[in-house]
């Protein structure tokens, strides 16, 4: 599941794509005619240019190696105890076009290829956020994003936003309503982070990309179709809500267009603040998915009645999954920031679109290299704890297998992940940047099983953006 670019921010974080068909586009076109107070105005700064179009690009290569580890038994979706190597490569173009004073269109074609560790199975927190569930060694080119953004300005002064990937250089009112609709990643809009959101330049493990227990709507590449509204009030707070398509089948590529029957809803409240003169924020997130899913208790009952291991496939029906999380981040000094996330979902039904995690906690810190004379370098250190509901544990202990996890039996323990990286940054001509990163992940109780592991993962990553 490739990593996301936080749409609307100067950071990298890209992952995902969506159905090849453009049929859903017809309901986006009327958005270009929306009327309202213009949000894009002539800048007061004569040196600032409001863009009518832009073009950015990125390429990222990740190489990982896992040595052999102890495992007395393995199941159908276990992490292999043998030595393995893995790689991923992505390349993305970010094309932006202004359709009107307050309306913008963005299009992202993307190429991806890769070889995952153990078929991308065996862990709650998978090790490479650039790998997708559909990854293969043959390059694939697809449409990653195609969406419209319309903004209504509500006053409160103005602010300049610089040109970036999926962001035209613009001047917006500080109080504004933004509608984003089309083909994009839910995590482009929800649970953003300065420190842990971008597998191309920050932490690589899926547990740090967002809340591990946030089973947000996405196809197997990590993208969806839908819409979200965001109200921003000055520099103090925002509230955003959106509905997006879920896949027709659990972790599938084809999306379900029945958006009023099967869907993923989320709402997030963000409060920005300063503490001892340093910026910080608190985000509260809640989500609800409605889809045809298998429940763990029903799967256990089915297995007992039929003398088989429990299986979610025969007992799938329309169900809902709900969850919530809180995310805090705080700058504590120049070039030093900390973050923590806590989240849980109800854990009653199968993982549908993200990671096989029902309870999640993560925390960490990032350090800018200016403190030691290398302003383009960065250091990150983090810890993540992933857990399962009791029903999910019982399902796996009885021999059941989820999409990502299933060792045939289970001696349950919390999956613990330590990750650190160091990125050497370099400038490129025409304002481009490159980074060479070295990292390590140490995972105890992989797949929530105390009988297996620990596992060590070494990483080399090269990222270029223009």
C-alpha positions, 0 to 999 in steps of 0.5 A: 500500500504505497504511501500518500502525499498529504494533499495540500501540504509540502510533504510527501506521502502518496499511496494508492490508485483506483478503478480504471474506469472514469465513469464516476467523473460525471458527478464531478463536473458540476462542481466546476460551476459552483458559485461562492465568495472567491477564496483565491485573491490577488496576493498582497506580496508582489513577488508571489504568483498565483499559479494557473497550473503546475507540474511536480513529480517524485520517484522512490525506491525502497530495499528491505532485508529480513534475516531468518528468525525463530518460528516453531510453526507457520500458517497460511498467512504467516511471515516466513521465518526464512531470510527474505529480501524485498523492494518497491519502486514508485514514480508519480506525476502531480498535475494541477490545473486551475478551472476557476478562481476558486476551483482546482483540478488535480491528476496523478498518474503513477507507476509502481512495482515491487516484491513484498516480504512474505506476499505482504502477510504475517504482520499487523504493522507491515514494514513498507508503506510503499508496497501495495496489496496488488504489488508485483515485479512487473511495472503497472501504470494507473491513475492514482488520483483525479479530483476537484477542489473548490473553496469558499472564502469566508474572510478572516484575513488571507494566507499564501500557500506555496506551490507543491504536489497537488497544490497550486500556489494560491492565496486563501482566506483564513476562514474557508470551506473546502470541498474535495471530491473525486478519486483520491486517498482518504488519508490525504484528508484525514489524520495528517501529520508533520512527523508520521504520515509519509512512507517516502520520507518518514517512517515506513511501517504501516503502523505510523502512516495513520492510526493502525486501527483506522480501517479507512475506505480504500481499494487494494491500492489504497485509493477510493472515490468520494467527497469531503467537506473541510471548514477551517477557522483561522489558525485555531481549529478545523472540522472535516467529514467525508464519505468514500467507497469501500471495495466490493470484496474485502481488500479488493481492487474494484470499488462498490459504487452503491455509496448509500448502502456500502460506504466509509464515513469519517469525521475529524475535529482538529484543534491547533494551539501554541504551547510555550510558543511552539505549535501543536495540534490535537485531532479527534477522529471517528469512522464507520464502515458499512459493507458485506463483511464476515464476523469473527463470532459467526465464523467461530460458530460456523466452524464448530457446526461444520467441524472446520476451522473458522472462516469468514467467507461463508458468513459474510453479510451487511455489517458495520464497523466503528472506531475512533482515535486521538492524535497529538503532536507538538513541536518542543524545540526548533526542528524537534517534534513529537507525536502520539496516536491512540485508536481502537475499532470494535474488532467484531468483523474482518479487516476490510481495507487497511491493516489487521489491527483492532487496537493501536498506539504509537509515539515518536519524535523527529529531529531536523538536521539543522541542529547538527549543521545539516538542515536537509537531514532528518532523524526519526524514532518511534514505537508502535503497539498493535492489538486485537479484540478478544473475538479476533484472537479467538478466531486466529487461535482456532486456526482461522486466517485473516487477510494478513495474519494467520499462523494456524494457532496463536499464543497472543501477545501485543505486536510491538514495533520499534523503528528508526531512520536517518535521512541524508538530504540533498538539493537538486537543480530547479528546486528539487530535493533528494534523500537517502535514508537508512532505517531499521525495524525491530518487531516483537510478537509478529502477527500477535504471536509470542511463539514467533520472532522477534524480527529485524528489518533493515532498510535503504530508501532513495527518494527524489522529488521535483 
